[in-house]
Amino acid sequence: MMESKKSVDCLGMFCPMPLFMARKAIEEIEVGEIIEVLADDPSAKKDIPDWAERSGHKILGIEEDDGIFIIKIQRGV
């Protein structure tokens, strides 16, 4: 798997901040590059992938490690 271009630390933040930060980060990378979002707000596990897919980006994976979600997103358009 390709390495993340940018990591976004949203630990301790609640909705909608993880989504806003993911959105800002994806705009700062090139099409095809990957960001990794770290979040511990359970709503981020659903909200971020929903937004990404609606926006034309690809979810490469969602892992959970001790209550922390690691969401990898590849920029589409």
C-alpha positions as CSV (number, residue, x, y, z in Angstrom):
1,M,0.0,0.0,0.0
2,M,1.2,3.5,-0.7
3,E,2.4,5.6,2.2
4,S,0.3,8.4,3.5
5,K,1.4,11.9,2.4
6,K,-0.1,13.5,5.4
7,S,-1.4,12.4,8.8
8,V,-4.2,14.3,10.5
9,D,-4.4,14.0,14.3
10,C,-8.0,14.5,15.5
11,L,-7.6,12.7,18.8
12,G,-9.7,14.3,21.5
13,M,-11.8,16.2,19.0
14,F,-15.5,15.7,18.5
15,C,-17.8,16.0,15.5
16,P,-17.6,18.0,13.3
17,M,-13.9,18.8,13.8
18,P,-12.4,15.5,12.5
19,L,-14.4,15.9,9.3
20,F,-13.4,19.5,8.8
21,M,-9.7,18.6,9.4
22,A,-9.9,15.7,7.0
23,R,-11.5,17.9,4.4
24,K,-8.8,20.6,4.8
25,A,-6.0,18.0,4.6
26,I,-7.3,16.4,1.4
27,E,-7.3,19.8,-0.3
28,E,-3.6,20.1,0.5
29,I,-2.5,17.0,-1.3
30,E,-2.4,16.0,-5.0
31,V,-4.9,13.6,-6.7
32,G,-3.9,10.0,-6.0
33,E,-2.1,10.9,-2.8
34,I,-3.2,9.5,0.6
35,I,-4.1,11.0,4.0
36,E,-4.4,9.2,7.2
37,V,-6.9,10.5,9.8
38,L,-6.5,9.5,13.5
39,A,-9.7,10.0,15.5
40,D,-11.2,8.6,18.7
41,D,-14.7,10.1,18.2
42,P,-16.9,7.1,17.2
43,S,-18.9,9.3,14.7
44,A,-15.8,9.9,12.7
45,K,-15.8,6.2,11.7
46,K,-19.0,6.8,9.7
47,D,-18.9,10.5,8.9
48,I,-15.5,10.7,7.3
49,P,-16.0,7.7,4.9
50,D,-19.5,9.0,4.0
51,W,-18.1,12.4,3.1
52,A,-15.1,11.0,1.3
53,E,-17.2,8.8,-1.0
54,R,-19.7,11.6,-1.7
55,S,-16.7,13.8,-2.6
56,G,-15.1,11.4,-5.0
57,H,-12.3,10.1,-2.8
58,K,-11.5,6.5,-2.0
59,I,-11.5,4.9,1.4
60,L,-8.5,2.6,1.5
61,G,-9.1,1.2,4.9
62,I,-10.4,1.8,8.4
63,E,-8.6,0.2,11.3
64,E,-9.3,0.4,15.0
65,D,-6.7,0.1,17.6
66,D,-7.6,0.6,21.3
67,G,-10.4,3.0,20.5
68,I,-8.5,5.0,17.9
69,F,-9.7,4.9,14.3
70,I,-7.2,5.1,11.5
71,I,-8.9,6.1,8.3
72,K,-6.9,6.1,5.1
73,I,-8.3,8.2,2.2
74,Q,-6.9,8.5,-1.3
75,R,-7.7,11.8,-3.0
76,G,-9.9,11.5,-6.0
77,V,-10.9,14.7,-7.9
